Amino acid sequence: MSETFTALVIEDVDGKPKAVFKQQNLAELPDLDVLVEVAFSTLNYKDGLAVSGKQKIARKPPLTGGIDLAGTVVESRNPAWKKGDRVVVNGWGLSELHNGGYTRYQRVKAEWLVPLPEKLSFEQAMAIGTAGYTAALCVDALERWGAIQPGADEVLVTGAAGGVGSVAIALLSQAGYKVTASTGRPDTHDYLRDLGASAFIDRAELQQKGAPLQKERWAGAVDSVGSATLVNVLSQTVYGGAVAACGLAGGADLPGTVLPHILRSVALLGVDSVMAPAGKRQAAWARLARDLDLGKLDRMTRVEPMSRLPELAEEILAGRIRGRVVIDVTR
């Protein structure tokens, strides 16, 4: 193991978060049960907020950034894990309450770990990352509710060209659902069609103020936008349908009414990826390994060095990132 390694640390500088590259050693890592040699991390919207300093994500700075990591167990004080195990960690407050994945080595709690399915490489696991894992949780939630059926009514995906949206489209189309993609970027249509989208709706149509009950269209939806977009999606969902909500890129407010819920029995299913229990995590990763077309995953992914994180953070916040960005923590 290297005596020193580079980590991207979020510090508090004059009351404001600031991302700084620092040299660290193993002795500086937290005293937790499992030491992981990190192979790759990834870039999510929340990472962009943390690294850019646009929002105070790290509650107990200084903290290593990165809400995801994939790598190999080096040491373990917990019998559930042994040296050489391939693992992935998503959420659990990494980069917010605990040190995260933008580093070559990290110590984590044993219960945070999920065994990486044999079919997936470390790079593919981080191409999926929290965004893709969240997409799988959303599809699982819609299916458990019983709102969607393969080949039946349309399933809508908002924020379609982003990380959650891209993987959600790929998973849904692979399972036989008719997928409509909502995006404000016409130049992404070919990309989204390649992932499996069969129709498109301009995101501006879902941002305008509409009636509490609109024409029924969506059997279900995966929404990562929130605010007015989510209100319109709910008002357009068919009787007995459901919307899995997992993000707030458009805002945290919900300026709507209860009418879709009490007159059409539309369900709003909240999906949390950070503290999801082990059973849901393992089911989501099993779905990803089973149903995600890895060729499509490769086409939606690019690998970037950790050294570029500050500029990549600005890109994802500006909506200029398409698909998934894997972070190589060795560069």
C-alpha positions as protocol buffer text, in pm:
chain_id: "A"
residue {
  index: 1
  type: MET
  ca { x: 0 y: 0 z: 0 }
}
residue {
  index: 2
  type: SER
  ca { x: 112 y: 353 z: -74 }
}
residue {
  index: 3
  type: GLU
  ca { x: 239 y: 545 z: 226 }
}
residue {
  index: 4
  type: THR
  ca { x: 69 y: 861 z: 102 }
}
residue {
  index: 5
  type: PHE
  ca { x: -213 y: 922 z: -144 }
}
residue {
  index: 6
  type: THR
  ca { x: -419 y: 1213 z: -277 }
}
residue {
  index: 7
  type: ALA
  ca { x: -769 y: 1290 z: -152 }
}
residue {
  index: 8
  type: LEU
  ca { x: -1013 y: 1567 z: -238 }
}
residue {
  index: 9
  type: VAL
  ca { x: -1111 y: 1716 z: 96 }
}
residue {
  index: 10
  type: ILE
  ca { x: -1397 y: 1959 z: 162 }
}
residue {
  index: 11
  type: GLU
  ca { x: -1276 y: 2212 z: 418 }
}
residue {
  index: 12
  type: ASP
  ca { x: -1436 y: 2506 z: 591 }
}
residue {
  index: 13
  type: VAL
  ca { x: -1261 y: 2828 z: 486 }
}
residue {
  index: 14
  type: ASP
  ca { x: -1398 y: 3143 z: 649 }
}
residue {
  index: 15
  type: GLY
  ca { x: -1735 y: 2973 z: 695 }
}
residue {
  index: 16
  type: LYS
  ca { x: -1761 y: 2854 z: 335 }
}
residue {
  index: 17
  type: PRO
  ca { x: -1693 y: 2504 z: 190 }
}
residue {
  index: 18
  type: LYS
  ca { x: -1382 y: 2473 z: -26 }
}
residue {
  index: 19
  type: ALA
  ca { x: -1248 y: 2165 z: -208 }
}
residue {
  index: 20
  type: VAL
  ca { x: -875 y: 2109 z: -162 }
}
residue {
  index: 21
  type: PHE
  ca { x: -647 y: 1831 z: -290 }
}
residue {
  index: 22
  type: LYS
  ca { x: -442 y: 1699 z: 2 }
}
residue {
  index: 23
  type: GLN
  ca { x: -183 y: 1429 z: 65 }
}
residue {
  index: 24
  type: GLN
  ca { x: -298 y: 1182 z: 329 }
}
residue {
  index: 25
  type: ASN
  ca { x: -182 y: 856 z: 486 }
}
residue {
  index: 26
  type: LEU
  ca { x: -361 y: 557 z: 639 }
}
residue {
  index: 27
  type: ALA
  ca { x: -315 y: 686 z: 993 }
}
residue {
  index: 28
  type: GLU
  ca { x: -536 y: 986 z: 908 }
}
residue {
  index: 29
  type: LEU
  ca { x: -834 y: 770 z: 805 }
}
residue {
  index: 30
  type: PRO
  ca { x: -1124 y: 719 z: 1047 }
}
residue {
  index: 31
  type: ASP
  ca { x: -1112 y: 425 z: 1288 }
}
residue {
  index: 32
  type: LEU
  ca { x: -1378 y: 208 z: 1119 }
}
residue {
  index: 33
  type: ASP
  ca { x: -1401 y: -167 z: 1062 }
}
residue {
  index: 34
  type: VAL
  ca { x: -1311 y: -213 z: 695 }
}
residue {
  index: 35
  type: LEU
  ca { x: -1026 y: -64 z: 491 }
}
residue {
  index: 36
  type: VAL
  ca { x: -1104 y: -45 z: 118 }
}
residue {
  index: 37
  type: GLU
  ca { x: -861 y: 24 z: -163 }
}
residue {
  index: 38
  type: VAL
  ca { x: -1073 y: 247 z: -385 }
}
residue {
  index: 39
  type: ALA
  ca { x: -1059 y: 181 z: -758 }
}
residue {
  index: 40
  type: PHE
  ca { x: -1314 y: 436 z: -882 }
}
residue {
  index: 41
  type: SER
  ca { x: -1568 y: 686 z: -756 }
}
residue {
  index: 42
  type: THR
  ca { x: -1821 y: 886 z: -955 }
}
residue {
  index: 43
  type: LEU
  ca { x: -1976 y: 1230 z: -1002 }
}
residue {
  index: 44
  type: ASN
  ca { x: -2334 y: 1292 z: -891 }
}
residue {
  index: 45
  type: TYR
  ca { x: -2528 y: 1618 z: -867 }
}
residue {
  index: 46
  type: LYS
  ca { x: -2476 y: 1621 z: -490 }
}
residue {
  index: 47
  type: ASP
  ca { x: -2101 y: 1581 z: -546 }
}
residue {
  index: 48
  type: GLY
  ca { x: -2114 y: 1883 z: -774 }
}
residue {
  index: 49
  type: LEU
  ca { x: -2274 y: 2090 z: -500 }
}
residue {
  index: 50
  type: ALA
  ca { x: -2013 y: 1976 z: -246 }
}
residue {
  index: 51
  type: VAL
  ca { x: -1704 y: 2022 z: -464 }
}
residue {
  index: 52
  type: SER
  ca { x: -1814 y: 2357 z: -609 }
}
residue {
  index: 53
  type: GLY
  ca { x: -1899 y: 2498 z: -267 }
}
residue {
  index: 54
  type: LYS
  ca { x: -2239 y: 2607 z: -399 }
}
residue {
  index: 55
  type: GLN
  ca { x: -2404 y: 2429 z: -109 }
}
residue {
  index: 56
  type: LYS
  ca { x: -2275 y: 2318 z: 230 }
}
residue {
  index: 57
  type: ILE
  ca { x: -2296 y: 1940 z: 189 }
}
residue {
  index: 58
  type: ALA
  ca { x: -2014 y: 1848 z: 430 }
}
residue {
  index: 59
  type: ARG
  ca { x: -2171 y: 1899 z: 773 }
}
residue {
  index: 60
  type: LYS
  ca { x: -1860 y: 1808 z: 970 }
}
residue {
  index: 61
  type: PRO
  ca { x: -1564 y: 1939 z: 769 }
}
residue {
  index: 62
  type: PRO
  ca { x: -1297 y: 1856 z: 689 }
}
residue {
  index: 63
  type: LEU
  ca { x: -1439 y: 1553 z: 503 }
}
residue {
  index: 64
  type: THR
  ca { x: -1321 y: 1365 z: 196 }
}
residue {
  index: 65
  type: GLY
  ca { x: -1571 y: 1419 z: -86 }
}
residue {
  index: 66
  type: GLY
  ca { x: -1749 y: 1160 z: -299 }
}
residue {
  index: 67
  type: ILE
  ca { x: -2075 y: 981 z: -211 }
}
residue {
  index: 68
  type: ASP
  ca { x: -1976 y: 659 z: -393 }
}
residue {
  index: 69
  type: LEU
  ca { x: -1684 y: 420 z: -402 }
}
residue {
  index: 70
  type: ALA
  ca { x: -1602 y: 80 z: -545 }
}
residue {
  index: 71
  type: GLY
  ca { x: -1295 y: -122 z: -460 }
}
residue {
  index: 72
  type: THR
  ca { x: -1133 y: -412 z: -280 }
}
residue {
  index: 73
  type: VAL
  ca { x: -1127 y: -491 z: 90 }
}
residue {
  index: 74
  type: VAL
  ca { x: -768 y: -467 z: 222 }
}
residue {
  index: 75
  type: GLU
  ca { x: -831 y: -521 z: 593 }
}
residue {
  index: 76
  type: SER
  ca { x: -1140 y: -607 z: 797 }
}
residue {
  index: 77
  type: ARG
  ca { x: -1215 y: -636 z: 1168 }
}
residue {
  index: 78
  type: ASN
  ca { x: -1564 y: -763 z: 1082 }
}
residue {
  index: 79
  type: PRO
  ca { x: -1608 y: -1133 z: 990 }
}
residue {
  index: 80
  type: ALA
  ca { x: -1867 y: -1044 z: 725 }
}
residue {
  index: 81
  type: TRP
  ca { x: -1587 y: -913 z: 501 }
}
residue {
  index: 82
  type: LYS
  ca { x: -1243 y: -1045 z: 415 }
}
residue {
  index: 83
  type: LYS
  ca { x: -939 y: -930 z: 224 }
}
residue {
  index: 84
  type: GLY
  ca { x: -1000 y: -940 z: -150 }
}
residue {
  index: 85
  type: ASP
  ca { x: -1379 y: -893 z: -138 }
}
residue {
  index: 86
  type: ARG
  ca { x: -1510 y: -668 z: -417 }
}
residue {
  index: 87
  type: VAL
  ca { x: -1746 y: -409 z: -269 }
}
residue {
  index: 88
  type: VAL
  ca { x: -1946 y: -97 z: -343 }
}
residue {
  index: 89
  type: VAL
  ca { x: -2068 y: 180 z: -112 }
}
residue {
  index: 90
  type: ASN
  ca { x: -2346 y: 428 z: -197 }
}
residue {
  index: 91
  type: GLY
  ca { x: -2473 y: 702 z: 29 }
}
residue {
  index: 92
  type: TRP
  ca { x: -2474 y: 647 z: 408 }
}
residue {
  index: 93
  type: GLY
  ca { x: -2370 y: 1010 z: 452 }
}
residue {
  index: 94
  type: LEU
  ca { x: -2038 y: 979 z: 270 }
}
residue {
  index: 95
  type: SER
  ca { x: -1897 y: 1329 z: 207 }
}
residue {
  index: 96
  type: GLU
  ca { x: -2174 y: 1468 z: 430 }
}
residue {
  index: 97
  type: LEU
  ca { x: -2116 y: 1309 z: 771 }
}
residue {
  index: 98
  type: HIS
  ca { x: -1837 y: 1065 z: 686 }
}
residue {
  index: 99
  type: ASN
  ca { x: -1530 y: 1059 z: 462 }
}
residue {
  index: 100
  type: GLY
  ca { x: -1612 y: 962 z: 105 }
}
residue {
  index: 101
  type: GLY
  ca { x: -1470 y: 805 z: -209 }
}
residue {
  index: 102
  type: TYR
  ca { x: -1247 y: 1074 z: -362 }
}
residue {
  index: 103
  type: THR
  ca { x: -935 y: 903 z: -230 }
}
residue {
  index: 104
  type: ARG
  ca { x: -719 y: 596 z: -291 }
}
residue {
  index: 105
  type: TYR
  ca { x: -801 y: 437 z: 48 }
}
residue {
  index: 106
  type: GLN
  ca { x: -1096 y: 472 z: 281 }
}
residue {
  index: 107
  type: ARG
  ca { x: -1216 y: 310 z: 603 }
}
residue {
  index: 108
  type: VAL
  ca { x: -1590 y: 243 z: 624 }
}
residue {
  index: 109
  type: LYS
  ca { x: -1845 y: 71 z: 844 }
}
residue {
  index: 110
  type: ALA
  ca { x: -1906 y: -294 z: 759 }
}
residue {
  index: 111
  type: GLU
  ca { x: -2283 y: -245 z: 728 }
}
residue {
  index: 112
  type: TRP
  ca { x: -2236 y: 13 z: 453 }
}
residue {
  index: 113
  type: LEU
  ca { x: -2086 y: -241 z: 214 }
}
residue {
  index: 114
  type: VAL
  ca { x: -2269 y: -428 z: -60 }
}
residue {
  index: 115
  type: PRO
  ca { x: -2095 y: -713 z: -244 }
}
residue {
  index: 116
  type: LEU
  ca { x: -2033 y: -612 z: -604 }
}
residue {
  index: 117
  type: PRO
  ca { x: -2203 y: -857 z: -844 }
}
residue {
  index: 118
  type: GLU
  ca { x: -1947 y: -1063 z: -1034 }
}
residue {
  index: 119
  type: LYS
  ca { x: -2081 y: -944 z: -1368 }
}
residue {
  index: 120
  type: LEU
  ca { x: -1983 y: -584 z: -1297 }
}
residue {
  index: 121
  type: SER
  ca { x: -1636 y: -430 z: -1300 }
}
residue {
  index: 122
  type: PHE
  ca { x: -1538 y: -150 z: -1060 }
}
residue {
  index: 123
  type: GLU
  ca { x: -1560 y: 99 z: -1345 }
}
residue {
  index: 124
  type: GLN
  ca { x: -1908 y: -22 z: -1441 }
}
residue {
  index: 125
  type: ALA
  ca { x: -2018 y: -11 z: -1077 }
}
residue {
  index: 126
  type: MET
  ca { x: -1924 y: 356 z: -1061 }
}
residue {
  index: 127
  type: ALA
  ca { x: -2073 y: 426 z: -1402 }
}
residue {
  index: 128
  type: ILE
  ca { x: -2390 y: 313 z: -1227 }
}
residue {
  index: 129
  type: GLY
  ca { x: -2308 y: 487 z: -897 }
}
residue {
  index: 130
  type: THR
  ca { x: -2569 y: 638 z: -671 }
}
residue {
  index: 131
  type: ALA
  ca { x: -2756 y: 777 z: -972 }
}
residue {
  index: 132
  type: GLY
  ca { x: -2800 y: 436 z: -1135 }
}
residue {
  index: 133
  type: TYR
  ca { x: -2860 y: 259 z: -805 }
}
residue {
  index: 134
  type: THR
  ca { x: -3131 y: 519 z: -729 }
}
residue {
  index: 135
  type: ALA
  ca { x: -3286 y: 456 z: -1070 }
}
residue {
  index: 136
  type: ALA
  ca { x: -3305 y: 85 z: -987 }
}
residue {
  index: 137
  type: LEU
  ca { x: -3469 y: 164 z: -651 }
}
residue {
  index: 138
  type: CYS
  ca { x: -3729 y: 372 z: -838 }
}
residue {
  index: 139
  type: VAL
  ca { x: -3811 y: 97 z: -1087 }
}
residue {
  index: 140
  type: ASP
  ca { x: -3833 y: -154 z: -801 }
}
residue {
  index: 141
  type: ALA
  ca { x: -4072 y: 79 z: -616 }
}
residue {
  index: 142
  type: LEU
  ca { x: -4301 y: 123 z: -920 }
}
residue {
  index: 143
  type: GLU
  ca { x: -4312 y: -251 z: -980 }
}
residue {
  index: 144
  type: ARG
  ca { x: -4381 y: -332 z: -614 }
}
residue {
  index: 145
  type: TRP
  ca { x: -4669 y: -85 z: -620 }
}
residue {
  index: 146
  type: GLY
  ca { x: -4808 y: -262 z: -926 }
}
residue {
  index: 147
  type: ALA
  ca { x: -4865 y: 56 z: -1125 }
}
residue {
  index: 148
  type: ILE
  ca { x: -4670 y: -32 z: -1439 }
}
residue {
  index: 149
  type: GLN
  ca { x: -4689 y: -324 z: -1680 }
}
residue {
  index: 150
  type: PRO
  ca { x: -4445 y: -404 z: -1964 }
}
residue {
  index: 151
  type: GLY
  ca { x: -4585 y: -300 z: -2303 }
}
residue {
  index: 152
  type: ALA
  ca { x: -4885 y: -118 z: -2150 }
}
residue {
  index: 153
  type: ASP
  ca { x: -4922 y: 257 z: -2085 }
}
residue {
  index: 154
  type: GLU
  ca { x: -4630 y: 496 z: -2105 }
}
residue {
  index: 155
  type: VAL
  ca { x: -4377 y: 537 z: -1826 }
}
residue {
  index: 156
  type: LEU
  ca { x: -4227 y: 886 z: -1803 }
}
residue {
  index: 157
  type: VAL
  ca { x: -3869 y: 964 z: -1701 }
}
residue {
  index: 158
  type: THR
  ca { x: -3789 y: 1328 z: -1618 }
}
residue {
  index: 159
  type: GLY
  ca { x: -3436 y: 1468 z: -1619 }
}
residue {
  index: 160
  type: ALA
  ca { x: -3385 y: 1202 z: -1882 }
}
residue {
  index: 161
  type: ALA
  ca { x: -3032 y: 1283 z: -1995 }
}
residue {
  index: 162
  type: GLY
  ca { x: -2894 y: 1293 z: -1640 }
}
residue {
  index: 163
  type: GLY
  ca { x: -2751 y: 1001 z: -1446 }
}
residue {
  index: 164
  type: VAL
  ca { x: -3074 y: 879 z: -1283 }
}
residue {
  index: 165
  type: GLY
  ca { x: -3275 y: 934 z: -1599 }
}
residue {
  index: 166
  type: SER
  ca { x: -3030 y: 761 z: -1831 }
}
residue {
  index: 167
  type: VAL
  ca { x: -3014 y: 443 z: -1624 }
}
residue {
  index: 168
  type: ALA
  ca { x: -3389 y: 446 z: -1556 }
}
residue {
  index: 169
  type: ILE
  ca { x: -3460 y: 455 z: -1930 }
}
residue {
  index: 170
  type: ALA
  ca { x: -3214 y: 173 z: -1997 }
}
residue {
  index: 171
  type: LEU
  ca { x: -3363 y: -46 z: -1720 }
}
residue {
  index: 172
  type: LEU
  ca { x: -3726 y: 22 z: -1811 }
}
residue {
  index: 173
  type: SER
  ca { x: -3681 y: -34 z: -2183 }
}
residue {
  index: 174
  type: GLN
  ca { x: -3486 y: -355 z: -2123 }
}
residue {
  index: 175
  type: ALA
  ca { x: -3779 y: -480 z: -1912 }
}
residue {
  index: 176
  type: GLY
  ca { x: -4026 y: -409 z: -2193 }
}
residue {
  index: 177
  type: TYR
  ca { x: -4180 y: -79 z: -2083 }
}
residue {
  index: 178
  type: LYS
  ca { x: -4274 y: 201 z: -2323 }
}
residue {
  index: 179
  type: VAL
  ca { x: -4060 y: 493 z: -2206 }
}
residue {
  index: 180
  type: THR
  ca { x: -4113 y: 863 z: -2270 }
}
residue {
  index: 181
  type: ALA
  ca { x: -3816 y: 1087 z: -2193 }
}
residue {
  index: 182
  type: SER
  ca { x: -3851 y: 1444 z: -2070 }
}
residue {
  index: 183
  type: THR
  ca { x: -3557 y: 1666 z: -2160 }
}
residue {
  index: 184
  type: GLY
  ca { x: -3490 y: 2023 z: -2260 }
}
residue {
  index: 185
  type: ARG
  ca { x: -3202 y: 1927 z: -2486 }
}
residue {
  index: 186
  type: PRO
  ca { x: -3311 y: 1809 z: -2835 }
}
residue {
  index: 187
  type: ASP
  ca { x: -2948 y: 1719 z: -2909 }
}
residue {
  index: 188
  type: THR
  ca { x: -2980 y: 1431 z: -2658 }
}
residue {
  index: 189
  type: HIS
  ca { x: -3270 y: 1260 z: -2841 }
}
residue {
  index: 190
  type: ASP
  ca { x: -3049 y: 1020 z: -3037 }
}
residue {
  index: 191
  type: TYR
  ca { x: -2862 y: 932 z: -2718 }
}
residue {
  index: 192
  type: LEU
  ca { x: -3186 y: 871 z: -2527 }
}
residue {
  index: 193
  type: ARG
  ca { x: -3340 y: 676 z: -2815 }
}
residue {
  index: 194
  type: ASP
  ca { x: -3034 y: 452 z: -2812 }
}
residue {
  index: 195
  type: LEU
  ca { x: -3096 y: 388 z: -2440 }
}
residue {
  index: 196
  type: GLY
  ca { x: -3454 y: 285 z: -2515 }
}
residue {
  index: 197
  type: ALA
  ca { x: -3676 y: 596 z: -2511 }
}
residue {
  index: 198
  type: SER
  ca { x: -3958 y: 568 z: -2765 }
}
residue {
  index: 199
  type: ALA
  ca { x: -4107 y: 918 z: -2728 }
}
residue {
  index: 200
  type: PHE
  ca { x: -4009 y: 1262 z: -2598 }
}
residue {
  index: 201
  type: ILE
  ca { x: -4166 y: 1556 z: -2419 }
}
residue {
  index: 202
  type: ASP
  ca { x: -3999 y: 1894 z: -2375 }
}
residue {
  index: 203
  type: ARG
  ca { x: -3930 y: 1963 z: -2010 }
}
residue {
  index: 204
  type: ALA
  ca { x: -4076 y: 2314 z: -2056 }
}
residue {
  index: 205
  type: GLU
  ca { x: -4421 y: 2157 z: -2099 }
}
residue {
  index: 206
  type: LEU
  ca { x: -4390 y: 2008 z: -1752 }
}
residue {
  index: 207
  type: GLN
  ca { x: -4265 y: 2327 z: -1591 }
}
residue {
  index: 208
  type: GLN
  ca { x: -4564 y: 2545 z: -1678 }
}
residue {
  index: 209
  type: LYS
  ca { x: -4850 y: 2591 z: -1434 }
}
residue {
  index: 210
  type: GLY
  ca { x: -5128 y: 2350 z: -1523 }
}
residue {
  index: 211
  type: ALA
  ca { x: -5464 y: 2233 z: -1393 }
}
residue {
  index: 212
  type: PRO
  ca { x: -5467 y: 2014 z: -1081 }
}
residue {
  index: 213
  type: LEU
  ca { x: -5607 y: 1731 z: -1295 }
}
residue {
  index: 214
  type: GLN
  ca { x: -5487 y: 1707 z: -1655 }
}
residue {
  index: 215
  type: LYS
  ca { x: -5531 y: 1449 z: -1931 }
}
residue {
  index: 216
  type: GLU
  ca { x: -5428 y: 1105 z: -1801 }
}
residue {
  index: 217
  type: ARG
  ca { x: -5117 y: 977 z: -1974 }
}
residue {
  index: 218
  type: TRP
  ca { x: -4851 y: 815 z: -1754 }
}
residue {
  index: 219
  type: ALA
  ca { x: -4896 y: 477 z: -1588 }
}
residue {
  index: 220
  type: GLY
  ca { x: -4592 y: 562 z: -1380 }
}
residue {
  index: 221
  type: ALA
  ca { x: -4294 y: 792 z: -1371 }
}
residue {
  index: 222
  type: VAL
  ca { x: -3943 y: 829 z: -1238 }
}
residue {
  index: 223
  type: ASP
  ca { x: -3892 y: 1191 z: -1136 }
}
residue {
  index: 224
  type: SER
  ca { x: -3560 y: 1347 z: -1034 }
}
residue {
  index: 225
  type: VAL
  ca { x: -3670 y: 1709 z: -1085 }
}
residue {
  index: 226
  type: GLY
  ca { x: -3939 y: 1786 z: -827 }
}
residue {
  index: 227
  type: SER
  ca { x: -4122 y: 2119 z: -791 }
}
residue {
  index: 228
  type: ALA
  ca { x: -4365 y: 2219 z: -1073 }
}
residue {
  index: 229
  type: THR
  ca { x: -4247 y: 1931 z: -1291 }
}
residue {
  index: 230
  type: LEU
  ca { x: -4348 y: 1674 z: -1031 }
}
residue {
  index: 231
  type: VAL
  ca { x: -4684 y: 1849 z: -978 }
}
residue {
  index: 232
  type: ASN
  ca { x: -4764 y: 1826 z: -1350 }
}
residue {
  index: 233
  type: VAL
  ca { x: -4648 y: 1466 z: -1372 }
}
residue {
  index: 234
  type: LEU
  ca { x: -4881 y: 1371 z: -1086 }
}
residue {
  index: 235
  type: SER
  ca { x: -5171 y: 1554 z: -1250 }
}
residue {
  index: 236
  type: GLN
  ca { x: -5112 y: 1359 z: -1575 }
}
residue {
  index: 237
  type: THR
  ca { x: -5074 y: 1015 z: -1416 }
}
residue {
  index: 238
  type: VAL
  ca { x: -5352 y: 764 z: -1485 }
}
residue {
  index: 239
  type: TYR
  ca { x: -5595 y: 637 z: -1225 }
}
residue {
  index: 240
  type: GLY
  ca { x: -5411 y: 406 z: -984 }
}
residue {
  index: 241
  type: GLY
  ca { x: -5072 y: 502 z: -1122 }
}
residue {
  index: 242
  type: ALA
  ca { x: -4763 y: 598 z: -925 }
}
residue {
  index: 243
  type: VAL
  ca { x: -4467 y: 834 z: -941 }
}
residue {
  index: 244
  type: ALA
  ca { x: -4133 y: 747 z: -783 }
}
residue {
  index: 245
  type: ALA
  ca { x: -3971 y: 1074 z: -675 }
}
residue {
  index: 246
  type: CYS
  ca { x: -3600 y: 1078 z: -596 }
}
residue {
  index: 247
  type: GLY
  ca { x: -3460 y: 1423 z: -671 }
}
residue {
  index: 248
  type: LEU
  ca { x: -3505 y: 1799 z: -658 }
}
residue {
  index: 249
  type: ALA
  ca { x: -3299 y: 1939 z: -945 }
}
residue {
  index: 250
  type: GLY
  ca { x: -3588 y: 2177 z: -1018 }
}
residue {
  index: 251
  type: GLY
  ca { x: -3659 y: 2266 z: -655 }
}
residue {
  index: 252
  type: ALA
  ca { x: -3767 y: 2120 z: -323 }
}
residue {
  index: 253
  type: ASP
  ca { x: -4115 y: 2274 z: -323 }
}
residue {
  index: 254
  type: LEU
  ca { x: -4431 y: 2092 z: -432 }
}
residue {
  index: 255
  type: PRO
  ca { x: -4679 y: 2364 z: -545 }
}
residue {
  index: 256
  type: GLY
  ca { x: -4975 y: 2138 z: -617 }
}
residue {
  index: 257
  type: THR
  ca { x: -5294 y: 1993 z: -471 }
}
residue {
  index: 258
  type: VAL
  ca { x: -5409 y: 1661 z: -327 }
}
residue {
  index: 259
  type: LEU
  ca { x: -5658 y: 1609 z: -612 }
}
residue {
  index: 260
  type: PRO
  ca { x: -5454 y: 1354 z: -811 }
}
residue {
  index: 261
  type: HIS
  ca { x: -5415 y: 1148 z: -495 }
}
residue {
  index: 262
  type: ILE
  ca { x: -5770 y: 1153 z: -366 }
}
residue {
  index: 263
  type: LEU
  ca { x: -5960 y: 1156 z: -699 }
}
residue {
  index: 264
  type: ARG
  ca { x: -5737 y: 931 z: -910 }
}
residue {
  index: 265
  type: SER
  ca { x: -5562 y: 726 z: -639 }
}
residue {
  index: 266
  type: VAL
  ca { x: -5224 y: 838 z: -772 }
}
residue {
  index: 267
  type: ALA
  ca { x: -4940 y: 739 z: -539 }
}
residue {
  index: 268
  type: LEU
  ca { x: -4632 y: 952 z: -474 }
}
residue {
  index: 269
  type: LEU
  ca { x: -4355 y: 709 z: -379 }
}
residue {
  index: 270
  type: GLY
  ca { x: -4059 y: 871 z: -207 }
}
residue {
  index: 271
  type: VAL
  ca { x: -3731 y: 698 z: -290 }
}
residue {
  index: 272
  type: ASP
  ca { x: -3429 y: 751 z: -64 }
}
residue {
  index: 273
  type: SER
  ca { x: -3096 y: 604 z: -167 }
}
residue {
  index: 274
  type: VAL
  ca { x: -2881 y: 733 z: 121 }
}
residue {
  index: 275
  type: MET
  ca { x: -3021 y: 529 z: 410 }
}
residue {
  index: 276
  type: ALA
  ca { x: -3196 y: 250 z: 218 }
}
residue {
  index: 277
  type: PRO
  ca { x: -3176 y: -83 z: 407 }
}
residue {
  index: 278
  type: ALA
  ca { x: -2951 y: -366 z: 293 }
}
residue {
  index: 279
  type: GLY
  ca { x: -3232 y: -569 z: 137 }
}
residue {
  index: 280
  type: LYS
  ca { x: -3338 y: -290 z: -98 }
}
residue {
  index: 281
  type: ARG
  ca { x: -2976 y: -214 z: -187 }
}
residue {
  index: 282
  type: GLN
  ca { x: -2897 y: -575 z: -273 }
}
residue {
  index: 283
  type: ALA
  ca { x: -3218 y: -606 z: -479 }
}
residue {
  index: 284
  type: ALA
  ca { x: -3132 y: -289 z: -671 }
}
residue {
  index: 285
  type: TRP
  ca { x: -2779 y: -408 z: -748 }
}
residue {
  index: 286
  type: ALA
  ca { x: -2913 y: -751 z: -848 }
}
residue {
  index: 287
  type: ARG
  ca { x: -3150 y: -579 z: -1094 }
}
residue {
  index: 288
  type: LEU
  ca { x: -2868 y: -368 z: -1233 }
}
residue {
  index: 289
  type: ALA
  ca { x: -2646 y: -673 z: -1287 }
}
residue {
  index: 290
  type: ARG
  ca { x: -2933 y: -869 z: -1442 }
}
residue {
  index: 291
  type: ASP
  ca { x: -3118 y: -611 z: -1652 }
}
residue {
  index: 292
  type: LEU
  ca { x: -2882 y: -327 z: -1739 }
}
residue {
  index: 293
  type: ASP
  ca { x: -2740 y: -354 z: -2091 }
}
residue {
  index: 294
  type: LEU
  ca { x: -2368 y: -299 z: -2028 }
}
residue {
  index: 295
  type: GLY
  ca { x: -2320 y: -184 z: -2385 }
}
residue {
  index: 296
  type: LYS
  ca { x: -2569 y: 98 z: -2320 }
}
residue {
  index: 297
  type: LEU
  ca { x: -2396 y: 170 z: -1991 }
}
residue {
  index: 298
  type: ASP
  ca { x: -2062 y: 207 z: -2167 }
}
residue {
  index: 299
  type: ARG
  ca { x: -2214 y: 445 z: -2422 }
}
residue {
  index: 300
  type: MET
  ca { x: -2351 y: 673 z: -2149 }
}
residue {
  index: 301
  type: THR
  ca { x: -2022 y: 681 z: -1954 }
}
residue {
  index: 302
  type: ARG
  ca { x: -1694 y: 863 z: -1962 }
}
residue {
  index: 303
  type: VAL
  ca { x: -1396 y: 829 z: -1727 }
}
residue {
  index: 304
  type: GLU
  ca { x: -1225 y: 1142 z: -1593 }
}
residue {
  index: 305
  type: PRO
  ca { x: -929 y: 1192 z: -1356 }
}
residue {
  index: 306
  type: MET
  ca { x: -995 y: 1308 z: -1001 }
}
residue {
  index: 307
  type: SER
  ca { x: -780 y: 1612 z: -1077 }
}
residue {
  index: 308
  type: ARG
  ca { x: -1061 y: 1749 z: -1299 }
}
residue {
  index: 309
  type: LEU
  ca { x: -1330 y: 1732 z: -1030 }
}
residue {
  index: 310
  type: PRO
  ca { x: -1350 y: 2110 z: -966 }
}
residue {
  index: 311
  type: GLU
  ca { x: -1439 y: 2186 z: -1330 }
}
residue {
  index: 312
  type: LEU
  ca { x: -1659 y: 1877 z: -1366 }
}
residue {
  index: 313
  type: ALA
  ca { x: -1858 y: 1992 z: -1063 }
}
residue {
  index: 314
  type: GLU
  ca { x: -1941 y: 2316 z: -1241 }
}
residue {
  index: 315
  type: GLU
  ca { x: -2043 y: 2123 z: -1555 }
}
residue {
  index: 316
  type: ILE
  ca { x: -2290 y: 1896 z: -1377 }
}
residue {
  index: 317
  type: LEU
  ca { x: -2452 y: 2188 z: -1194 }
}
residue {
  index: 318
  type: ALA
  ca { x: -2490 y: 2375 z: -1523 }
}
residue {
  index: 319
  type: GLY
  ca { x: -2663 y: 2073 z: -1681 }
}
residue {
  index: 320
  type: ARG
  ca { x: -2382 y: 2012 z: -1928 }
}
residue {
  index: 321
  type: ILE
  ca { x: -2313 y: 1652 z: -1819 }
}
residue {
  index: 322
  type: ARG
  ca { x: -2480 y: 1380 z: -2025 }
}
residue {
  index: 323
  type: GLY
  ca { x: -2504 y: 1035 z: -1872 }
}
residue {
  index: 324
  type: ARG
  ca { x: -2244 y: 924 z: -1620 }
}
residue {
  index: 325
  type: VAL
  ca { x: -1894 y: 1039 z: -1522 }
}
residue {
  index: 326
  type: VAL
  ca { x: -1663 y: 787 z: -1353 }
}
residue {
  index: 327
  type: ILE
  ca { x: -1383 y: 932 z: -1143 }
}
residue {
  index: 328
  type: ASP
  ca { x: -1042 y: 761 z: -1157 }
}
residue {
  index: 329
  type: VAL
  ca { x: -903 y: 827 z: -808 }
}
residue {
  index: 330
  type: THR
  ca { x: -550 y: 732 z: -914 }
}
residue {
  index: 331
  type: ARG
  ca { x: -515 y: 1032 z: -1146 }
}
